[in-house]
Amino acid sequence: AEVALVSSVFLDDPREYEMARAYYRRLESLALKNSLPYVAVHEYWADRIQNGGYVFRSLVQYDLIHPRVEGYRLMAEAVMSAL
């Protein structure tokens, strides 16, 4: 089976994002070390929010973390772009 390491969604809260960045860096490092693809979903989301007309709150549920249908679509786009 093919394996890819995938980051989580973009976090709009700067404090949460700072904590997650260490995780994302570690995940990317593991991907490089093991010759695995790494999909930076959080960066894909950030780009779509900044340049694609998406609004963060429309992509996530009330908890501001878990994606809605449109958020999952963006996750799938990010993964597909890496394949």
Wavefront OBJ file of the C-alpha trace (Angstrom):
o trace
v 0.000 0.000 0.000
v 1.138 3.531 -0.720
v 1.713 5.689 2.347
v 1.608 9.471 2.544
v 1.882 11.632 5.637
v -0.789 14.307 5.768
v -1.018 17.359 8.002
v -4.283 18.389 9.562
v -6.386 21.357 8.550
v -5.378 24.990 8.917
v -5.983 26.353 12.423
v -7.233 29.922 12.456
v -6.203 30.621 16.066
v -2.537 31.800 16.050
v -1.795 30.118 19.398
v -3.105 26.752 18.232
v -1.334 27.143 14.908
v 2.004 27.775 16.630
v 1.619 24.561 18.622
v 0.642 22.614 15.503
v 3.582 23.933 13.483
v 6.033 21.848 15.525
v 3.940 18.780 14.741
v 3.806 19.673 11.041
v 7.598 20.143 10.911
v 8.142 16.781 12.592
v 5.710 15.100 10.227
v 7.490 16.570 7.205
v 10.848 15.490 8.619
v 9.608 11.918 9.055
v 8.325 11.926 5.487
v 11.693 13.047 4.151
v 13.606 10.580 6.321
v 11.440 7.690 5.115
v 11.090 8.811 1.474
v 7.345 9.274 1.832
v 5.193 11.963 0.281
v 4.077 14.720 2.629
v 0.849 16.626 2.009
v 0.677 19.987 3.782
v -3.101 20.247 3.968
v -2.847 23.188 6.370
v -0.857 25.173 3.795
v -3.313 24.275 1.030
v -6.186 25.525 3.187
v -4.314 28.711 4.107
v -3.691 29.440 0.431
v -7.340 28.880 -0.460
v -8.478 31.107 2.393
v -6.050 33.901 1.476
v -6.273 33.666 -2.320
v -9.250 31.524 -3.226
v -12.114 33.344 -1.604
v -12.840 30.723 1.048
v -13.847 31.753 4.566
v -12.323 29.660 7.350
v -15.537 29.360 9.352
v -17.387 28.003 6.317
v -14.885 25.121 6.114
v -15.097 23.920 9.720
v -17.757 22.844 12.161
v -18.758 24.769 15.282
v -15.630 23.566 17.127
v -13.437 25.408 14.568
v -11.337 22.271 14.048
v -13.274 19.508 12.329
v -14.029 20.083 8.639
v -17.403 20.427 7.004
v -18.050 18.865 3.601
v -16.314 21.738 1.776
v -13.330 21.456 4.103
v -13.005 17.762 3.331
v -13.174 18.608 -0.347
v -10.193 20.913 0.071
v -8.362 18.167 1.959
v -9.006 15.771 -0.924
v -7.773 18.374 -3.419
v -4.557 18.770 -1.445
v -3.964 15.017 -1.368
v -4.789 14.637 -5.065
v -2.362 17.406 -5.948
v 0.411 15.364 -4.309
v -0.363 12.183 -6.236
l 1 2 3 4 5 6 7 8 9 10 11 12 13 14 15 16 17 18 19 20 21 22 23 24 25 26 27 28 29 30 31 32 33 34 35 36 37 38 39 40 41 42 43 44 45 46 47 48 49 50 51 52 53 54 55 56 57 58 59 60 61 62 63 64 65 66 67 68 69 70 71 72 73 74 75 76 77 78 79 80 81 82 83
